[in-house]
Amino acid sequence: SLERLLRALAAQEVPGGFEVVVVDDASQDATPALLAAIGPELPYALRTLRHEANRGPGPSRNDGWRAATGARIAFVDDDCTPAEEWLVHLVSALDQVDVAQGRTIIDPEHAGEIGPFGHTIEVLDESGFYETCNIAYRRDVLDQVGGFDERFGYYAEDTDLGWRARRAGARTAFVPDAVVVHEVRPTGFLSHLRTVPRREGIVRAI
């Protein structure tokens, strides 16, 4: 999934260019080797940060945006494939607003595989959840609100960030032309049960 994302980002064109920061949250597979091998092949600057112990999405995304040098920060996940003009549409919207959320669609080739316990994300309007699979913030807004609340664990840290940004006066917009395709991950009942303890962030948000 990560290699697919990095190669899809190679098709993006933004005036002035862009950088990509990948945060490896203590992976136990061949992710470090992949990043080392693919980096020289890519037309953009690729930086990698690695955690030696798993810290979760909030701390990882905080480390990522703070390590970036740009004034506009776009977030995407490795289970997503951006359309060719995703990034330019998303960051251009920040000329007028402080937070821009793009459109996330379910992979049409695998939409029928979700089942009752599968995972995917679909975002067709500004629903108020502010999913980080497809969103961009002005850096000064992230600085103002302190980034992601690292107490949230694996769910709702992105929703909380969007709410705090709006409470601080941030202007938001939905950008339907900034499209990513989200993969479908079929799982069974037992796999679903194993993820339930991770969902405490939903309770914190509520």
C-alpha positions in Angstrom: 0.0 0.0 0.0 2.8 2.4 0.9 4.6 1.9 -2.4 1.4 2.4 -4.3 0.8 5.7 -2.5 4.3 7.0 -3.0 4.2 6.3 -6.8 0.8 7.9 -7.0 2.2 11.0 -5.4 4.9 11.1 -8.2 2.1 12.1 -10.6 1.2 15.2 -8.6 2.1 18.6 -9.9 2.1 21.7 -7.7 3.7 25.0 -8.6 6.9 25.2 -6.6 7.0 21.5 -5.9 6.3 19.7 -2.7 7.9 17.4 -0.2 6.7 14.1 1.3 7.3 13.1 4.9 6.5 9.4 5.8 6.3 8.5 9.5 7.1 4.9 10.1 5.4 4.1 13.4 7.6 1.2 14.5 6.7 -1.1 11.5 7.8 -4.8 11.9 8.0 -5.5 8.2 10.1 -4.4 5.2 8.9 -0.8 5.3 12.4 0.7 6.1 13.9 -1.2 3.2 11.2 -0.1 0.8 11.6 3.5 1.7 15.4 3.3 1.3 15.0 1.7 -2.1 12.2 3.8 -3.6 13.4 7.2 -2.4 16.0 7.8 -5.2 13.4 6.9 -7.8 10.9 9.5 -6.8 10.7 13.0 -8.4 10.0 14.7 -5.0 11.9 15.0 -1.8 11.1 12.1 0.5 11.9 12.2 4.2 11.3 9.4 6.6 10.9 9.5 10.4 10.8 6.3 12.3 9.5 5.5 15.8 11.3 2.6 17.5 8.1 2.0 19.6 4.5 2.3 18.3 3.0 5.6 19.3 -0.2 5.8 17.2 -1.5 8.2 14.6 -1.7 11.4 16.6 2.0 11.5 17.6 3.0 10.2 14.2 1.1 12.9 12.3 2.4 15.6 14.7 6.0 14.5 14.1 5.3 14.5 10.3 3.8 18.0 10.0 6.4 19.5 12.4 9.2 18.0 10.4 7.8 19.4 7.1 9.0 22.8 5.9 5.9 24.0 4.0 3.2 26.5 5.1 0.5 24.1 3.8 0.3 20.6 5.1 -1.7 17.9 3.4 -2.4 14.6 5.1 -3.1 11.3 3.4 -2.9 7.6 4.5 -1.1 4.7 2.9 -4.4 2.9 2.2 -5.3 5.7 -0.2 -4.5 6.4 -3.8 -4.7 10.1 -4.8 -6.0 11.1 -8.2 -3.5 12.9 -10.4 -4.6 16.5 -9.5 -5.5 15.7 -5.9 -2.7 17.8 -4.3 -3.0 20.9 -6.4 -6.8 21.1 -5.8 -6.4 20.5 -2.1 -3.7 23.0 -1.3 -5.0 25.7 -3.7 -8.1 25.8 -1.7 -6.0 27.1 1.2 -5.7 30.4 -0.6 -9.2 31.1 0.7 -9.7 28.9 3.8 -7.7 27.4 6.6 -8.8 23.8 6.4 -9.6 22.0 3.1 -11.1 18.5 3.0 -11.1 16.5 -0.2 -13.4 13.8 -1.5 -12.7 10.2 -0.5 -14.3 7.4 -2.5 -14.4 3.7 -2.0 -12.3 1.7 -4.4 -14.9 0.7 -7.0 -13.1 -2.5 -7.9 -13.5 -3.9 -4.4 -16.6 -2.1 -3.0 -18.5 -5.3 -2.8 -15.9 -6.9 -0.5 -16.5 -4.7 2.6 -18.8 -7.1 4.4 -20.2 -6.4 7.9 -16.8 -5.9 9.6 -14.5 -4.6 6.8 -12.9 -1.2 6.8 -12.9 1.7 4.3 -13.7 5.4 4.3 -16.1 7.4 2.2 -16.2 11.2 2.4 -18.6 12.9 0.0 -19.1 16.2 1.8 -18.0 18.2 4.9 -19.6 15.9 7.4 -17.7 17.3 10.4 -15.4 14.3 11.0 -12.4 15.9 9.2 -10.7 12.6 8.3 -7.0 12.9 7.8 -7.0 10.4 4.9 -7.6 13.5 2.7 -7.3 16.9 4.3 -5.0 19.9 4.3 -4.3 22.6 7.0 -2.5 25.9 6.9 0.5 25.4 9.1 -0.3 28.4 11.3 -3.6 26.8 12.3 -1.8 23.6 13.3 0.6 25.7 15.3 -2.2 27.7 16.9 -4.1 24.7 18.2 -1.1 22.6 19.0 -1.7 19.9 16.4 -3.3 16.5 17.2 -4.2 15.7 20.8 -2.0 12.7 21.5 -4.3 11.3 24.1 -6.7 10.0 21.5 -5.1 6.7 20.4 -6.3 5.3 17.1 -9.7 7.0 16.5 -11.1 10.5 16.4 -7.9 12.4 16.9 -8.5 13.9 13.4 -12.1 14.8 14.3 -11.0 16.5 17.5 -8.4 18.5 15.6 -11.0 19.8 13.1 -13.3 20.8 15.9 -10.6 22.7 17.8 -9.5 24.4 14.6 -13.0 25.6 13.9 -13.4 26.7 17.5 -10.3 28.8 17.1 -11.9 30.5 14.1 -10.5 28.4 11.2 -12.5 28.6 7.9 -13.2 25.3 6.3 -14.2 24.1 2.8 -15.0 20.9 1.0 -13.0 20.3 -2.2 -14.8 17.7 -4.4 -12.1 17.8 -7.1 -9.4 16.7 -4.6 -10.0 12.9 -4.8 -8.4 9.9 -3.2 -9.5 6.3 -3.6 -9.6 4.4 -0.3 -8.9 0.7 -0.3 -11.2 -1.8 1.1 -9.9 -4.1 3.8 -12.2 -7.1 4.5 -12.0 -8.5 8.0 -13.8 -11.1 10.0 -15.6 -10.9 13.3 -12.5 -11.9 15.4 -10.3 -9.3 13.7 -13.0 -6.7 14.3 -13.1 -7.6 18.0 -9.3 -7.2 18.2 -9.6 -3.6 17.1 -12.4 -2.6 19.6 -10.0 -1.5 22.4 -8.4 0.9 19.9 -11.7 2.8 19.6 -11.5 4.6 22.9 -10.8 7.8 21.0 -14.4 7.7 19.7 -15.7 7.7 23.3 -13.3 10.6 24.2 -14.7 12.6 21.2 -18.3 12.0 22.2 
